[in-house]
């Protein structure tokens, strides 16, 4: 450690709590940083306040397949596809198809959701994946 840094540290040790708080405020103003944003162990991590913080976005892994519209002329074909995809009985599948927009499947993988969407669209339904 250089003599300059050692001298600064010794000066900091002699500060009162009020003086240290005032020093922090002055450092924040001078260097445009916010020391309240993050701390790591006993050391304070200072980040420039004028830069945007990057936020990592988690990639969605589970999707809901929503049956959004069922044309009346395609209802029977869509009903057959819904039954094959869900394993529902005739009455339950009919109720689901007639109550569109309605969630057909929830928390499925992207690949499964895309397959379901393509099968339903082939039968004439309008489908959303959320």
Phi, psi and omega per residue, in radians:
X1 nan 2.374 -3.108
X2 -1.301 2.822 3.131
X3 -1.092 -0.601 -3.132
X4 -1.105 -0.810 -3.134
X5 -1.175 -0.719 3.107
X6 -1.043 -0.703 3.129
X7 -1.141 -0.726 3.123
X8 -1.109 -0.750 -3.137
X9 -1.096 -0.739 3.122
X10 -1.111 -0.674 3.086
X11 -1.123 -0.731 3.134
X12 -1.101 -0.641 -3.141
X13 -1.103 -0.479 -3.077
X14 -1.528 -0.095 -3.115
X15 -1.282 2.566 3.005
X16 -1.389 2.986 -3.131
X17 -1.105 -0.707 3.112
X18 -1.139 -0.705 3.114
X19 -1.148 -0.674 3.120
X20 -1.137 -0.708 3.113
X21 -1.122 -0.714 3.105
X22 -1.129 -0.676 3.111
X23 -1.095 -0.754 3.136
X24 -1.067 -0.768 3.129
X25 -1.068 -0.724 -3.141
X26 -1.178 -0.660 3.095
X27 -1.131 -0.732 3.120
X28 -1.063 -0.763 3.130
X29 -1.157 -0.850 -3.046
X30 -1.121 -0.790 -3.053
X31 -1.765 0.101 3.133
X32 0.888 0.945 3.111
X33 -2.184 2.822 3.091
X34 -2.158 1.914 -3.080
X35 -1.411 -0.117 -3.138
X36 -1.487 -0.168 -3.059
X37 -1.217 -0.749 -3.047
X38 -2.663 2.611 2.999
X39 -2.422 2.610 -3.088
X40 -2.258 1.840 -3.095
X41 1.110 -2.256 3.105
X42 -1.588 -0.206 -3.111
X43 -1.582 2.510 3.100
X44 -1.628 2.279 3.105
X45 -1.717 2.128 -3.116
X46 -1.827 2.320 3.119
X47 -2.098 2.452 3.093
X48 -1.038 2.337 -3.081
X49 -1.397 -0.263 -3.085
X50 -1.638 0.117 3.090
X51 -1.885 2.681 3.123
X52 -1.441 2.391 3.099
X53 -1.455 2.275 3.120
X54 -1.369 2.301 3.129
X55 -1.971 2.194 3.117
X56 -1.390 2.289 3.133
X57 -1.774 2.180 3.117
X58 -1.273 2.397 3.118
X59 -1.317 2.333 -3.125
X60 -1.213 2.306 -3.114
X61 -1.981 -0.295 3.139
X62 -2.121 2.383 -3.059
X63 -2.250 2.683 3.049
X64 -1.884 2.356 3.097
X65 -1.733 2.053 -3.075
X66 -1.910 2.142 3.048
X67 -1.456 1.831 -2.981
X68 -1.646 -0.526 -3.122
X69 -2.674 2.369 3.121
X70 -2.209 1.874 3.074
X71 -1.128 2.435 -3.091
X72 -1.007 -0.620 -3.108
X73 -1.240 -0.304 -3.100
X74 -1.911 0.108 -2.999
X75 -0.993 -0.766 -3.085
X76 -1.156 -0.767 3.131
X77 -1.110 -0.728 3.133
X78 -1.169 -0.678 3.113
X79 -1.026 -0.743 3.112
X80 -1.094 -0.738 -3.142
X81 -1.171 -0.747 3.119
X82 -1.037 -0.763 3.124
X83 -1.089 -0.729 -3.122
X84 -1.202 -0.575 -3.113
X85 -1.394 -0.579 -3.026
X86 -1.816 -0.395 -3.074
X87 1.352 0.247 3.124
X88 -1.308 2.748 3.041
X89 -1.306 3.016 -3.078
X90 -1.033 -0.836 -3.097
X91 -1.130 -0.807 -3.118
X92 -1.106 -0.748 3.126
X93 -1.134 -0.707 3.119
X94 -1.102 -0.774 3.118
X95 -1.072 -0.715 3.131
X96 -1.117 -0.825 -3.114
X97 -1.101 -0.710 -3.104
X98 -1.312 -0.294 -3.130
X99 -1.710 0.268 3.130
X100 -1.030 2.484 0.077
X101 -1.339 2.364 -3.054
X102 -2.688 2.551 3.094
X103 -1.242 2.175 3.138
X104 -1.520 -0.837 3.095
X105 -2.451 2.534 3.127
X106 -2.139 2.591 3.067
X107 0.998 0.892 3.072
X108 -1.893 2.824 3.134
X109 -1.191 2.821 -3.125
X110 -1.064 -0.738 -3.124
X111 -1.088 -0.805 3.130
X112 -1.117 -0.705 3.133
X113 -1.100 -0.730 3.123
X114 -1.141 -0.687 3.116
X115 -1.116 -0.772 3.122
X116 -1.092 -0.754 -3.130
X117 -1.059 -0.791 -3.106
X118 -1.137 -0.695 3.119
X119 -1.130 -0.752 -3.129
X120 -1.202 -0.659 3.124
X121 -1.207 -0.585 3.056
X122 -1.067 -0.607 -3.137
X123 -1.418 -0.156 3.062
X124 1.934 0.049 -3.126
X125 -1.469 2.759 2.979
X126 -1.810 2.257 -3.000
X127 -2.279 2.497 3.038
X128 -2.076 2.588 3.033
X129 -2.057 2.156 -3.138
X130 -2.117 nan nan
